[in-house]
Amino acid sequence: MNNLPRSQRIVSGLKARHRMERIFRAAGFSALLLGVVFLGVLLVSITSKGFLAFQQTKILLEVNLPFDINSANYQSIMKKTLRDMFPNIETRREKKELYAIVSSGAAYELKKFTEQNHHNAGRTVDVWVTASDDVDMLIKGAVSRDDQPEVRRLSDVQLVHIDRLIEKKLIETRFNSGFFLNGDSREPERAGIAAAMMGTFFSLIVCLLLAFPTGVMAAIYLEEFAPKNLLTDFIEVNINNLAAVPSIVFGLLGLAIFLSIFGLPRSAPLVGGMVLTLMTLPTIIIAGRASLKAVPPSIREAALALGASKVQTVFHHVLPLAMPGVLTGAIIGMARAIGETAPLLMIGMVAFIVDIPKTVLDPATALPVQIFLWADSPERAFEERTAATILVLLGFLIVMNMLAVILRRKFEIRF
Amino acid sequence: MTTMALVNPACGGITPPSAIFTEIPTESETRMQTRDLNVFYGGNQALHKIELDIPRHKVTALIGPSGCGKSTFLRCLNRMNDVVENCQVQGTVMLDDQDVYSPYLDVVLLRARVGMVFQKPNPFPKSIFDNVAYGPRIHGIAKCRDKLDEIVMESLRRARLFDEVKDRLHAPGTSLSGGQQQRLCIARAIAVEPEVVLMDEPCSSLDPIATGGIEELIAELKDEYTIVMVTHSMQQAARISQKTAYFHMGHLVEVGETEEVFSNPIDQRTRDYVTGRIG
């Protein structure tokens, strides 16, 4: 034993203790930094790509609108307009290349424009039509004109046409409203996420309506009313297990039960929402129970001692105090559900949906599934659309998580 | 004074004929009594054969060292032990001539008749008004808004809190000081018009001045209510109680007039405790 005085012995150990503290702080800080860097890289790469998709290259055409709105051949009007703009085009091949600088959907846009501007029938007016995705990629700089023709997918003749359009200021990028208003399409310039957004929206509504009341009631029953015995322990273990089950398993369950046994429609947001409900329920129940448990027992005793029944105690006092935690759990569960792809694939929400769903029974797809589908497509222009869809999904998530924070603040009661 | 029947005729099963809407004009000396009361927490016996009479319109003090079972006993009187897991109660507890642990008894009605104030002030995180109005509301005591206002004001007045909070009845109850919160809890308990008020160390988290206020209040309340109070302070028991019961290790060692117990205790353990040698 050393005979140093007590305080000196403490001093000799202090250095090591302070060093440990510094090391721990540095380690914690670097861990945080690493996380922030990864997040930053992810966001920057997605945002830089995705933002391009919010712009779309448009070409200004001078079109002589037809009198006969319904039976006019807009395809040929479009072709004629283009031929008039570039008069010295002779061969069939050159014509085909010329027509290819506008989107295959341009004739539909022209038809729609004519219908909306029927008072201008017969006159020659300026119409902005969507350029094809290859032109779009070139204008946005996603491909370079120095690339091989196979890569840039535009011939030298087409490049000359585009240069002339740029010279005359007849081509420019504008806000891509079609991205938010259209359904899916084989043509990237016409493809939009409206069907996926509506699908996600309907699925989430169904999920919220089913999972929130069921989950909260189950949590209240298990926490406040159920006797504590082997059976409830067994149920608790199973709920915790369910929260960790891979989501595709819920998809298979949905396929087997909702589609095969109940005969519900395939690809419907209703079924999607029901499958997501199965997935979200454990999360809501676990979070709900935790926040009910956190309510001080003195509040329960106060109410019971006044002669409140168990149900009154729970609904008048315990649940309001637990509400912030319950809501946070529900929103976190929903936020997980919004990003879920695998279970939706199983019940057929992976379909190519052009029409925007209007009810929960219409075929639909969902945002993460749309990302999955587009990420698989070969066209260059789908790459930026994939990134843009991810941005929209992230936007949804940010809104939901903010909502969780706001609700928690609003319902928080200090005691 | 008439007594409400404790038995809820709606609770199903066979109702013994004697228990249907019995109005018993009891005015006996004893309001509550326990006979052969044993309480177990799992395998541990917390109370052994407690036989105690609670006199009407008096303050009964339960004293004894920590863990001696006095709070457990108190909580048997309005069946608050029901919510404690593993807690088993054997024996009889009578309120007037009704068995508190009878399967025919509605515990909601029992707790409306036997109110409770806890050790730590536990106001609801609601306004002062709503705290006091909660009991009358759930029991449907007040028929209209004016009547409810009256009950709330009167309860606050009787709890000697009214003058301090009359301008801010809608401020949260949790914004009051500790002593005020405890008086709020007393007001909340007496707003239900209970017959018995159980107090579990109501002053233990309060400073001497607030304690003095509560003690005066208890002394006043005993004219209308029967009060059973657990306390750690022997001075407090001596000051405000008329009857004192000394608990030790789950046994009721001695019970008697407060003056007797303090000045001339029979049991050696009581003597050691009240003279401050142990405890």
HADDOCK unambig.tbl for C-alpha pairs under 7 A between the chains (distance, minus, plus):
assign (segid A and resid 298 and name CA) (segid B and resid 122 and name CA) 6.13 0.50 0.50
assign (segid A and resid 299 and name CA) (segid B and resid 122 and name CA) 6.40 0.50 0.50
assign (segid A and resid 299 and name CA) (segid B and resid 124 and name CA) 6.53 0.50 0.50
assign (segid A and resid 302 and name CA) (segid B and resid 122 and name CA) 6.59 0.50 0.50
assign (segid A and resid 305 and name CA) (segid B and resid 111 and name CA) 5.73 0.50 0.50
assign (segid A and resid 305 and name CA) (segid B and resid 115 and name CA) 6.03 0.50 0.50
assign (segid A and resid 305 and name CA) (segid B and resid 116 and name CA) 5.76 0.50 0.50
assign (segid A and resid 306 and name CA) (segid B and resid 111 and name CA) 6.05 0.50 0.50
assign (segid A and resid 306 and name CA) (segid B and resid 112 and name CA) 5.91 0.50 0.50
assign (segid A and resid 306 and name CA) (segid B and resid 115 and name CA) 6.18 0.50 0.50
assign (segid A and resid 306 and name CA) (segid B and resid 135 and name CA) 5.84 0.50 0.50
assign (segid A and resid 306 and name CA) (segid B and resid 189 and name CA) 6.46 0.50 0.50
assign (segid A and resid 307 and name CA) (segid B and resid 108 and name CA) 4.56 0.50 0.50
assign (segid A and resid 307 and name CA) (segid B and resid 109 and name CA) 6.49 0.50 0.50
assign (segid A and resid 307 and name CA) (segid B and resid 111 and name CA) 4.70 0.50 0.50
assign (segid A and resid 307 and name CA) (segid B and resid 112 and name CA) 4.93 0.50 0.50
assign (segid A and resid 308 and name CA) (segid B and resid 108 and name CA) 6.35 0.50 0.50
assign (segid A and resid 308 and name CA) (segid B and resid 138 and name CA) 6.77 0.50 0.50
assign (segid A and resid 309 and name CA) (segid B and resid 108 and name CA) 6.13 0.50 0.50
assign (segid A and resid 413 and name CA) (segid B and resid 125 and name CA) 6.77 0.50 0.50
assign (segid A and resid 415 and name CA) (segid B and resid 125 and name CA) 5.89 0.50 0.50
assign (segid A and resid 415 and name CA) (segid B and resid 174 and name CA) 6.23 0.50 0.50
